[in-house]
Amino acid sequence: MIVYNSSKAGFLDDVIAGGLEDKILDQFRQKLKRSTGRSEIESWRDSFIYMKMILEDTEIPEDAGVCIETQVPQSSKRIDFIITGHDENNLEQVIIIELKRWQNAELTEMDALIKTVYRGNLIPVTHPSYQAWSYAALLEDFSEEIYSKNIKLHPCAYLHNYKEDDVIRHEFYRTHIEKAPVFLKTDARLLQRFIKQFVRKGDHANIMYRIINGSLKPSKKLIDSLSSMISGNREFVMIDDQKVVFETAMRKTKDAKPDRKHVLIVEGGPGTGKSVVAVNLLVEITRNEMLVHYVSKNAAPRRVYESKLTGTITRTRFANMFKGSGSYHSVESNKLDALVVDEAHRLNEKSGLYQNAGENQVMEIINASKSSIFFIDEDQRVTLNDIGSKEEIMYWAKQAGAELEIKTLASQFRCGGSNGYLAWLDHILQIRETANFEFGRDDYEFRIVDSPTVLRDQIFEKNNENNSARLVAGYCWDWNSRKNPDAMDVVMQEHEFAMQWNLSSYGNNWILMPNSVNEIGCIHTCQGLELDYIGVIVGLDLIIRDGKVLCDPSKRSRMDRSVFGWRRLMEAAPDEARIRLRAIIKNTYRTLMTRGMKGCYVFFQDPETAEYFKAALRPGTI
């Protein structure tokens, strides 16, 4: 999506006429379905004046393309300023410019990170050169047009208020500056030369429109790239907050000692790259010859990763790197250099098959390692046994005398990069109030269908593209096929619909097996994993009445262990039970409805609930 698109001549006219920032804000609201803060609007105004002076060079063609606030496909990231055109050989060229109003910065010891003042605090952020390069790399990763038409991208950064010092172009950042040069306050002429080096003729081919709206390469999923990452190859470009988290975790792990433990909590919603950063940390910490494990409570990601790594590493080596969260109750203190805990919200208090081993998994993980890195999304706690919370981790970090730091991953890569969809979903499920009552449906494909049969057929069709579409459902139907292979599980006779749960045939490898599209998954086999398209059947455990989301654990299957013991809890502490059970059921469907990178199709068993969601898709109705 491109918020503003014009020619050089059109851009100059708009700046001279005044109010371009208001024009962009209006387009921002229309296209992205949200507003932005005063600081960004002021940044636009200042930067436009400087870019006007840059583009007034008469050798830069009048019909060169200008794009402002261009959203990178499949992400929530936006590129500040783009200039497009052709070189002297008529080859298509794209100049990507990261604009900053910085006046000073400080060095760090972390790769590609530099400190600057943000909202009154001096914090580490990605160096502008790295930021510009990473956005260009994302475009190349996703755009078929760039690949097939050999379009050349040239990233750079322009810090128009920054005076030369010994920081911003320090030798420490040389490799990143070589990929994307940084231009300062006195470098206007140099930036003009940089642009003219590549753009000698105008853009008569709508280059950026074709890139943004053209075909996307097949999505790069973690499970498909894992073996290459384990072998040390770069598969995913870490950008902005992901890079900050990665480098912070590496520094803490290198600094940690038995008498100076480190605990890092990384908060992030669905699709913010928690698992990507976690696996990258596993690889890099291992490369630094330190002992590290990747830890997850949910067995499904580990089984999928093991399948993908078959033939790459031995089963023994896999078992030595990937562990369940109940593995540390008998491990001596500081045995490991680091534990990277993915899906930390799923940690339990007790371990063992019968929940009779150990004392507290959070405490045991912190005790076993010098550095503990917890990736967490509290809105993905989906069973009564889940204790993973920021407060729980903070408590045990303090008990261990560990140094604690908290970071946030906000960049969105799942759900079409649409932060709006996630905010809308949280609002509609009444998980939290947000400002987003609607989202740009051009960014993400969300459908409500009136029949589970139609839902199944649409998912079958999508799965033919890339074996990356599956059906999932709330656990509201008994697992009959567990004892009788011919029995159906999810049955709705009124729709002539009957399918089996996946657990009998494929278990935790369900997401990989091509024929598993014929079976229905549940929260236990898809949490922590991603697909291109997800089809969700919402059972009667979640319904809407008079605009209020109601949750009924009695509609869950008696075989569902995630709410096991709920009746006893209701008798002992009814108020606490209602709060916890509502959260579990809402979180379950939030998690299921955010597994799709490109689209989510939903069938609601309750017609009134379907109408509520349909109304929510119409602007101004809820």
C-alpha positions in Angstrom: 0.0 0.0 0.0 1.3 3.5 -0.9 -0.1 6.4 1.1 1.1 9.1 -1.3 2.1 8.6 -4.9 3.0 11.3 -7.4 5.8 12.5 -9.7 8.7 14.7 -8.7 6.9 17.7 -10.2 3.6 16.9 -8.4 5.5 16.5 -5.1 7.2 19.9 -5.4 3.9 21.5 -6.3 2.2 19.9 -3.2 5.0 21.1 -0.9 4.9 24.7 -2.3 1.1 24.8 -2.0 1.4 23.9 1.7 -0.5 21.3 3.8 1.0 18.2 2.2 1.3 16.6 5.6 -2.5 17.1 6.1 -3.1 15.5 2.7 -1.0 12.5 3.6 -2.7 12.2 7.0 -6.0 12.1 5.3 -4.8 9.3 3.0 -3.2 7.6 6.0 -6.5 7.4 7.7 -8.4 6.3 4.6 -5.9 3.6 3.5 -4.5 2.4 6.8 -7.7 2.9 8.8 -5.9 4.6 11.6 -4.3 8.0 12.5 -0.8 8.9 13.8 0.7 11.1 16.4 1.7 14.8 16.2 5.4 14.0 16.2 5.1 11.9 13.0 3.1 14.7 11.3 5.7 17.3 12.3 8.4 14.9 11.0 6.6 14.7 7.7 6.5 18.5 7.4 10.2 19.0 8.2 11.4 16.2 6.0 9.3 17.3 3.0 11.0 20.7 3.0 14.4 19.1 2.9 13.4 16.6 0.2 12.0 19.4 -1.8 15.4 21.1 -1.8 17.0 17.8 -2.8 14.6 17.2 -5.7 14.9 20.8 -7.0 18.1 19.6 -8.8 17.1 20.0 -12.5 19.0 16.9 -13.5 16.6 14.8 -11.5 13.8 14.2 -14.1 10.4 15.9 -13.5 8.5 12.7 -14.1 10.5 10.6 -11.7 8.2 8.8 -9.3 7.8 9.9 -5.6 6.1 7.6 -3.0 5.7 8.5 0.6 4.8 6.1 3.4 4.9 2.9 1.4 3.9 -0.2 3.4 6.2 -3.2 2.8 4.1 -6.2 1.7 3.3 -8.8 4.4 4.5 -6.4 7.2 3.5 -3.4 9.1 6.6 -1.5 8.2 6.5 1.7 6.1 9.2 3.2 3.9 9.5 7.0 4.4 10.4 8.2 0.9 11.0 6.4 -2.4 12.1 7.8 -5.8 11.7 5.7 -8.9 12.8 6.0 -12.5 15.1 4.5 -15.1 18.9 4.7 -15.5 20.6 5.7 -18.8 20.2 2.1 -20.0 16.5 2.2 -19.3 16.8 -0.2 -16.4 14.2 0.3 -13.6 15.6 1.8 -10.4 14.3 2.4 -6.9 15.9 4.8 -4.4 14.7 4.0 -0.8 15.3 6.8 1.7 15.0 6.5 5.4 14.4 10.0 6.8 15.5 11.1 10.3 15.3 14.3 12.3 18.0 13.1 14.7 20.6 15.6 15.9 22.9 13.3 17.9 23.4 9.7 18.8 25.6 7.4 20.9 27.6 4.3 20.0 26.7 0.9 21.3 28.5 -2.4 21.3 25.6 -4.2 19.6 25.7 -4.9 15.9 23.7 -2.4 13.8 22.3 -0.7 17.0 22.8 2.9 17.9 21.4 5.0 20.8 19.2 8.0 20.3 16.5 9.9 22.3 13.0 8.6 21.8 10.1 10.0 23.9 12.6 11.5 26.3 14.6 8.3 26.8 18.0 7.3 25.4 17.3 3.9 23.9 19.0 1.5 21.4 17.5 1.4 17.9 18.7 0.2 14.5 21.2 2.4 12.7 19.4 4.3 9.9 21.6 2.5 7.3 20.6 -0.9 8.6 17.0 0.1 8.7 17.0 1.3 5.1 18.8 -1.8 3.9 16.5 -4.1 5.9 13.4 -2.6 4.3 14.9 -3.0 0.8 15.7 -6.7 1.7 12.1 -7.2 2.8 10.9 -5.9 -0.5 13.2 -8.2 -2.4 12.1 -11.1 -0.3 8.4 -10.7 -1.0 8.1 -9.1 -4.5 8.0 -11.3 -7.5 8.1 -8.2 -9.7 11.5 -7.1 -8.4 12.9 -10.6 -9.1 11.4 -11.2 -12.5 12.0 -7.7 -13.9 15.4 -7.3 -12.3 14.5 -4.0 -10.6 17.4 -2.5 -8.7 16.9 -1.2 -5.2 19.3 1.4 -3.6 18.7 2.1 0.1 20.1 5.1 1.9 19.4 7.3 5.0 19.1 11.1 5.1 19.6 12.7 8.6 19.0 16.3 7.5 19.5 17.8 11.0 22.6 15.8 11.9 26.1 17.4 11.9 29.1 15.2 11.3 30.5 13.6 14.4 32.5 10.5 15.3 29.3 8.4 16.0 26.9 8.1 13.1 29.6 7.0 10.5 31.8 5.3 13.0 33.9 2.3 11.7 31.7 0.0 13.9 28.8 0.6 11.4 30.9 0.5 8.2 29.4 -2.8 6.8 25.9 -1.4 7.1 26.8 2.0 5.7 28.4 0.3 2.7 25.0 -1.3 1.9 23.1 1.9 2.5 25.0 5.2 2.7 24.0 7.7 5.3 23.8 11.4 4.3 23.9 14.2 6.9 23.0 17.9 7.1 25.8 19.0 4.9 25.5 16.2 2.4 22.6 17.5 0.3 24.8 17.6 -2.8 26.0 14.1 -2.2 22.5 12.8 -1.9 21.5 14.5 -5.1 24.5 12.8 -6.9 23.4 9.4 -5.3 19.9 9.8 -6.8 21.2 10.9 -10.2 23.6 8.0 -10.3 20.6 5.7 -10.7 17.6 7.8 -11.8 18.4 9.6 -15.1 15.0 9.2 -16.7 11.5 9.4 -15.4 9.2 6.6 -14.2 7.0 5.8 -17.1 6.2 2.3 -15.9 4.5 2.7 -12.5 7.4 0.8 -10.8 6.3 1.0 -7.2 2.6 0.3 -8.0 3.7 -2.9 -9.8 6.0 -3.9 -6.9 3.4 -3.3 -4.1 0.4 -4.7 -6.0 2.1 -7.4 -8.0 2.5 -11.1 -7.2 4.2 -12.0 -4.0 6.7 -14.8 -3.7 5.7 -17.8 -1.7 5.6 -16.8 1.9 8.8 -17.6 3.8 7.7 -19.6 6.8 10.0 -20.4 9.7 9.4 -24.2 9.4 10.5 -24.1 5.8 13.7 -22.1 6.6 14.7 -23.8 9.8 17.3 -26.2 8.4 19.0 -23.4 6.5 19.1 -21.3 9.6 20.5 -24.1 11.7 23.3 -24.4 9.1 24.1 -20.7 9.6 22.4 -19.1 6.6 20.4 -15.9 6.7 16.7 -16.6 6.0 14.9 -13.8 7.7 15.9 -10.2 7.8 15.4 -8.9 11.4 14.2 -5.3 11.3 13.8 -2.6 13.9 12.6 -4.0 17.2 13.5 -7.6 16.2 17.1 -6.6 15.7 17.1 -4.6 19.0 15.7 -7.7 20.8 18.2 -10.1 19.2 21.3 -7.9 19.9 20.1 -7.2 23.4 19.7 -10.9 24.1 23.1 -11.7 22.7 24.8 -9.0 24.8 23.0 -10.2 28.0 23.9 -13.8 27.2 27.6 -13.0 26.7 27.7 -10.9 29.9 25.8 -13.3 32.1 27.7 -15.1 34.9 26.6 -17.5 37.7 26.6 -14.6 40.2 25.1 -12.2 37.7 22.2 -13.8 36.0 20.2 -12.1 33.2 16.5 -12.4 32.5 15.0 -10.8 29.3 11.2 -10.7 28.8 10.1 -10.1 25.2 6.5 -9.3 24.8 4.9 -9.6 21.3 1.6 -10.4 19.7 0.9 -12.9 17.0 3.2 -12.6 14.0 5.7 -10.2 15.5 8.5 -12.6 14.9 9.0 -14.1 18.4 9.8 -17.6 17.0 12.0 -16.2 14.3 14.1 -14.2 16.8 14.2 -17.2 19.1 15.5 -19.6 16.5 18.1 -17.0 15.3 19.2 -16.7 18.9 19.6 -20.5 19.2 21.8 -20.5 16.1 23.9 -17.5 17.1 24.5 -18.5 20.7 25.5 -22.0 19.6 27.8 -20.4 17.0 29.5 -18.5 19.9 30.2 -21.9 21.5 27.8 -21.5 24.4 25.4 -24.1 25.7 21.8 -23.1 24.8 18.4 -24.8 24.5 15.3 -23.8 22.6 12.4 -24.4 25.1 8.7 -24.7 24.4 5.8 -26.1 26.4 3.8 -27.0 23.3 5.1 -30.1 21.7 3.7 -29.2 18.2 6.4 -26.8 17.1 9.2 -29.1 18.3 7.8 -32.0 16.4 7.4 -29.9 13.2 10.9 -28.5 13.6 12.2 -32.1 14.1 10.6 -33.2 10.9 12.0 -30.3 9.0 15.5 -31.0 10.3 15.5 -34.7 9.5 18.6 -35.3 7.4 20.2 -32.0 8.5 21.1 -32.8 12.1 20.9 -36.1 14.0 18.0 -36.9 16.3 20.4 -36.8 19.3 21.6 -33.3 18.4 18.0 -32.2 17.9 17.1 -33.5 21.4 20.1 -31.7 22.8 18.9 -28.4 21.4 15.1 -28.5 21.5 13.5 -29.2 24.9 10.2 -29.3 26.6 9.6 -26.8 29.4 9.4 -29.5 32.0 13.0 -30.6 31.5 14.7 -28.4 34.1 13.3 -29.3 37.6 16.3 -31.5 38.3 19.0 -29.5 36.4 21.7 -28.0 38.6 22.0 -24.2 38.8 23.7 -22.4 35.9 24.2 -25.6 34.0 23.4 -23.8 30.7 24.6 -20.5 29.3 21.2 -19.6 27.9 17.6 -20.9 27.6 15.5 -19.4 24.9 11.9 -19.9 25.9 9.4 -19.6 23.1 5.6 -19.4 23.9 6.5 -18.6 27.5 2.8 -17.9 28.2 2.2 -21.7 28.0 4.6 -22.5 30.9 3.1 -24.6 33.7 3.7 -24.7 37.4 4.4 -28.4 37.7 6.1 -30.8 35.3 5.8 -34.4 34.5 3.0 -36.5 32.9 0.9 -36.3 36.0 1.9 -32.7 36.9 3.7 -34.1 40.0 7.3 -33.1 39.3 9.2 -29.9 40.1 8.0 -26.7 41.7 7.6 -24.0 39.1 8.8 -24.1 35.5 9.6 -20.4 35.4 11.8 -20.7 38.5 13.5 -23.8 37.3 14.4 -22.3 33.9 15.9 -19.2 35.5 17.8 -21.4 38.0 19.2 -23.7 35.3 20.7 -21.0 33.1 22.8 -17.9 33.4 20.7 -16.1 30.8 17.0 -16.7 30.3 15.1 -15.2 27.4 11.3 -15.4 27.6 9.1 -14.7 24.5 5.6 -14.1 25.7 2.1 -13.1 24.7 -0.3 -13.3 27.7 -3.3 -13.2 25.4 -2.3 -16.7 24.1 -2.7 -18.5 27.5 -5.3 -21.1 26.5 -5.5 -23.6 29.4 -6.2 -23.4 33.2 -2.6 -24.7 33.7 -0.9 -21.8 31.9 0.9 -19.6 34.4 3.3 -17.8 32.0 2.9 -14.1 32.7 5.2 -11.1 32.9 4.6 -10.7 36.6 5.4 -14.4 37.2 8.7 -14.1 35.4 9.5 -10.8 37.1 8.9 -12.4 40.5 11.2 -15.3 40.0 13.9 -13.1 38.4 13.9 -11.0 41.5 14.1 -14.1 43.7 17.1 -15.3 41.8 18.8 -11.8 42.0 18.9 -11.6 38.2 19.2 -8.4 36.2 15.9 -7.9 34.4 15.0 -6.2 31.1 11.7 -6.0 29.2 11.5 -5.5 25.4 8.5 -5.4 23.1 8.1 -6.7 19.5 5.6 -4.7 17.7 6.4 -5.2 14.0 3.6 -7.2 12.4 4.4 -9.9 9.8 1.5 -12.3 10.1 -2.1 -11.4 9.1 -0.8 -9.5 6.0 1.1 -7.2 8.2 -2.1 -5.7 9.3 -2.0 -4.3 12.9 -5.5 -3.1 12.1 -6.8 -6.7 11.9 -5.3 -7.7 15.2 -6.6 -4.6 16.9 -10.1 -5.2 15.4 -10.1 -8.8 16.5 -9.2 -7.9 20.1 -11.9 -5.3 20.1 -14.6 -7.6 18.6 -13.7 -10.4 20.9 -13.8 -7.9 23.8 -10.3 -8.9 24.9 -9.4 -5.2 25.1 -10.8 -1.9 23.9 -8.9 -0.5 20.9 -9.4 2.4 18.6 -9.7 0.1 15.6 -13.4 -0.7 14.9 -12.5 -1.6 11.3 -9.4 -2.6 9.4 -8.2 -2.2 5.8 -9.5 -5.5 4.2 -7.2 -4.9 1.3 -4.4 -5.7 3.7 -5.8 -9.1 4.9 -8.4 -11.5 3.6 -11.1 -12.1 6.2 -14.3 -14.0 5.3 -17.3 -15.2 7.1 -19.0 -18.2 5.5 -22.5 -19.6 6.3 -21.6 -23.3 6.1 -18.8 -25.5 7.4 -18.9 -27.3 4.0 -18.2 -24.1 2.2 -15.4 -23.3 4.6 -13.9 -26.7 4.0 -14.1 -26.3 0.2 -12.5 -22.9 0.3 -9.6 -24.1 2.4 -9.1 -27.1 0.1 -8.9 -24.7 -2.8 -6.3 -22.5 -1.0 -4.3 -25.5 0.0 -3.8 -26.5 -3.6 -1.6 -23.4 -4.0 1.1 -24.2 -1.5 0.0 -26.9 0.9 -0.4 -24.1 3.4 -4.1 -23.9 4.4 -5.7 -25.9 7.2 -9.0 -26.2 9.1 -9.1 -25.7 12.8 -11.9 -25.6 15.4 -12.6 -25.0 19.0 -12.5 -28.2 21.0 -16.3 -28.5 21.2 -16.6 -32.0 19.8 -15.5 -35.3 21.3 -12.5 -37.2 19.9 -14.5 -40.3 18.8 -11.9 -41.5 16.2 -9.4 -42.0 19.0 -10.9 -45.4 19.6 -12.8 -45.9 16.4 -10.8 -45.0 13.3 -13.9 -44.9 11.2 -15.8 -42.5 13.5 -16.3 -38.9 12.7 -15.6 -36.2 15.3 -16.7 -32.8 14.2 -20.2 -33.5 13.1 -22.9 -31.0 12.1 -25.7 -33.0 10.6 -27.8 -29.9 9.7 -24.9 -28.9 7.3 -24.2 -32.5 6.2 -20.7 -32.0 7.5 -18.5 -34.6 9.2 -14.7 -34.6 9.6 -12.1 -36.1 12.0 -9.8 -34.4 14.4 -6.2 -34.6 13.2 -4.8 -36.1 16.4 -5.3 -39.8 15.3 -3.4 -39.8 12.1 -0.7 -37.1 12.1 -0.6 -35.7 15.7 1.8 -32.8 16.0 3.0 -33.1 12.4 -0.5 -32.3 11.1 0.5 -28.9 9.8 3.1 -30.5 7.4 1.4 -33.5 5.9 -0.4 -32.8 2.6 -3.3 -35.1 3.3 -3.9 -33.5 6.7 -6.0 -30.8 5.1 -8.7 -33.5 5.2 -8.6 -33.3 9.0 -9.4 -30.6 11.6 -6.7 -29.2 13.9 -7.2 -27.7 17.3 -5.3 -25.2 19.5 -2.9 -27.9 20.7 -1.5 -28.7 17.2 -1.3 -25.2 15.7 -0.3 -22.8 18.4 3.1 -21.4 17.7 2.9 -22.3 14.0 1.7 -20.4 10.9 0.1 -21.0 7.6 -0.9 -19.0 4.6 -4.6 -19.5 5.2 -6.6 -20.7 8.2 -10.2 -21.8 8.3 -11.7 -21.6 11.8 -14.9 -23.3 13.1 -16.1 -21.4 16.1 -18.2 -23.6 18.4 -20.9 -22.8 20.9 -18.4 -22.2 23.6 -18.2 -18.6 22.3 -21.4 -16.8 21.4 -22.7 -13.2 21.2 -25.9 -12.0 22.9 -27.0 -8.4 23.0 -23.5 -7.3 21.8 -21.7 -9.1 24.6 -19.2 -12.0 24.2 -20.3 -14.9 26.3 -18.1 -17.9 27.0 -19.5 -21.3 28.1 -16.9 -24.0 29.1 -19.7 -26.6 29.3 -19.9 -26.5 25.5 -16.3 -27.7 25.3 -15.7 -31.4 24.8 -15.3 -33.4 28.0 -12.0 -34.6 26.6 -10.5 -31.1 26.4 -7.8 -30.9 29.0 -7.4 -27.2 28.6 -10.4 -26.5 30.9 -10.1 -29.7 33.0 -11.4 -29.0 36.5 -13.4 -26.0 35.6 -16.5 -27.1 37.6 -14.5 -27.5 40.8 -12.9 -24.1 40.2 -16.4 -22.6 39.8 -17.5 -24.0 43.1 -14.4 -22.9 45.0 -13.9 -19.5 43.5 -16.7 -18.6 41.0 -15.6 -15.0 40.2 -12.0 -16.0 39.6 -13.2 -19.0 37.5 -15.4 -16.9 35.2 -12.5 -14.4 34.6 -10.0 -17.2 33.8 -12.4 -19.3 31.7 -13.5 -16.3 29.6 -9.9 -15.4 29.0 -9.1 -19.0 27.9 -11.9 -19.3 25.5 -11.4 -15.8 24.0 -7.7 -16.4 23.7 -8.2 -19.7 22.0 -10.2 -18.2 19.2 -7.9 -15.2 19.0 -4.9 -17.6 18.6 -6.7 -19.7 16.0 -7.8 -16.7 14.0 -4.3 -15.3 13.8 -2.5 -18.4 12.4 -3.0 -17.3 8.8 -0.4 -15.0 7.2 -2.6 -14.1 4.2 -6.2 -14.9 5.2 -8.7 -16.2 7.8 -12.0 -17.8 6.8 -14.5 -18.4 9.7 -17.7 -20.3 10.2 -19.7 -19.6 13.4 -21.9 -22.5 14.6 -24.2 -19.9 16.3 -26.0 -17.7 13.7 -26.4 -14.7 16.0 -22.6 -14.7 16.5 -22.1 -14.8 12.8 -24.3 -11.8 12.3 -22.4 -9.9 15.0 -19.1 -10.4 13.2 -20.7 -9.6 9.8 -21.9 -6.3 11.2 -18.5 -5.6 12.7 -17.1 -5.7 9.2 -19.4 -2.9 8.1 -17.9 0.5 9.1 -19.6 2.4 11.8 -21.9 -0.5 13.0 -20.0 -1.5 16.2 
